[in-house]
């Protein structure tokens, strides 16, 4: 994947993204979006929320979670690069729909 990494802002919240030149689409850090939607400013709490949500979706038979890709993105905690669950826009919309939040519609428009 030939990508360009970028931090994008949604209401002052940082969301790590990567551009895939071959597919011509953006990929978004799922943990970052979960943090925004749940109001979690602590990275570890947002990461745990995604872990629990992913497990619940798999248990419910939601196959879209298995379509998540992983990219090595810099961690907001220490700046080191770690494999991070990312989603393209279509999958991100499905994940957003699974999270009860007042920010769901604004982030979809963003």
C-alpha positions as CSV (number, residue, x, y, z in Angstrom):
1,X,0.0,0.0,0.0
2,X,1.5,3.3,-1.1
3,X,0.1,5.6,1.5
4,X,0.3,9.2,2.8
5,X,-0.3,9.4,6.5
6,X,-2.1,12.5,7.8
7,X,-3.7,13.6,11.1
8,X,-7.1,15.1,10.4
9,X,-9.2,17.1,12.9
10,X,-12.8,16.6,13.8
11,X,-13.9,19.1,16.4
12,X,-10.4,19.5,17.8
13,X,-10.0,15.6,18.0
14,X,-7.1,14.0,16.1
15,X,-8.0,11.2,13.7
16,X,-5.1,9.3,12.1
17,X,-5.7,8.6,8.4
18,X,-3.8,7.1,5.5
19,X,-4.3,7.6,1.8
20,X,-4.0,4.5,-0.4
21,X,-2.8,5.7,-3.8
22,X,-3.6,2.4,-5.5
23,X,-7.2,2.2,-4.3
24,X,-7.7,6.0,-4.3
25,X,-9.3,6.1,-0.9
26,X,-8.7,7.2,2.7
27,X,-8.4,4.8,5.6
28,X,-9.3,6.0,9.1
29,X,-8.1,4.8,12.5
30,X,-11.1,3.0,14.0
31,X,-9.8,3.6,17.6
32,X,-9.6,7.3,17.0
33,X,-13.1,7.5,15.6
34,X,-14.4,5.4,18.5
35,X,-12.7,7.8,20.9
36,X,-14.4,10.8,19.2
37,X,-17.9,9.1,19.2
38,X,-17.7,8.0,22.9
39,X,-16.0,11.1,24.2
40,X,-13.0,9.2,25.3
41,X,-9.9,11.4,25.4
42,X,-7.8,8.6,26.8
43,X,-6.3,6.5,24.0
44,X,-6.3,3.2,26.0
45,X,-10.0,3.6,26.9
46,X,-10.9,4.2,23.3
47,X,-8.8,1.2,22.2
48,X,-10.6,-0.9,24.8
49,X,-14.0,0.3,23.6
50,X,-13.1,-0.8,20.0
51,X,-11.9,-4.2,21.3
52,X,-15.2,-4.8,23.1
53,X,-17.3,-3.5,20.2
54,X,-15.4,-5.6,17.7
55,X,-15.9,-8.7,19.8
56,X,-19.7,-7.9,20.2
57,X,-20.1,-7.4,16.4
58,X,-18.3,-10.6,15.6
59,X,-20.5,-12.5,18.1
60,X,-23.6,-11.0,16.5
61,X,-22.4,-12.3,13.1
62,X,-21.5,-8.9,11.7
63,X,-19.0,-9.9,9.0
64,X,-18.0,-6.3,8.2
65,X,-15.6,-6.3,11.1
66,X,-13.5,-9.0,9.5
67,X,-12.9,-6.6,6.6
68,X,-10.8,-4.3,8.7
69,X,-7.3,-3.7,7.5
70,X,-4.3,-3.0,9.7
71,X,-1.7,-0.3,8.9
72,X,1.3,0.7,10.9
73,X,0.5,4.1,12.2
74,X,2.3,6.3,14.8
75,X,0.8,5.8,18.3
76,X,-0.6,9.0,19.9
77,X,1.0,7.7,23.2
78,X,4.6,7.3,22.2
79,X,4.9,8.0,18.5
80,X,6.1,4.5,17.7
81,X,4.5,2.7,14.8
82,X,2.0,-0.1,15.7
83,X,-0.4,-2.2,13.7
84,X,-3.7,-0.2,13.9
85,X,-7.2,-1.3,12.8
86,X,-8.3,1.0,10.0
87,X,-11.4,1.1,7.8
88,X,-12.3,2.6,4.5
89,X,-15.2,5.1,4.4
90,X,-17.9,2.5,3.7
91,X,-16.8,0.2,6.6
92,X,-16.3,3.3,8.9
93,X,-20.0,4.2,8.3
94,X,-21.1,0.8,9.4
95,X,-19.0,1.0,12.5
96,X,-20.3,4.5,13.3
97,X,-23.8,3.1,13.1
98,X,-23.0,0.6,15.8
99,X,-22.0,3.3,18.3
100,X,-24.7,5.3,20.1
101,X,-23.5,8.8,19.9
102,X,-24.8,12.4,19.2
103,X,-21.7,12.9,17.1
104,X,-22.5,10.0,14.7
105,X,-24.2,12.2,12.1
106,X,-21.7,15.1,12.3
107,X,-18.7,12.7,11.8
108,X,-20.4,11.0,8.9
109,X,-20.8,14.4,7.2
110,X,-17.2,15.3,8.0
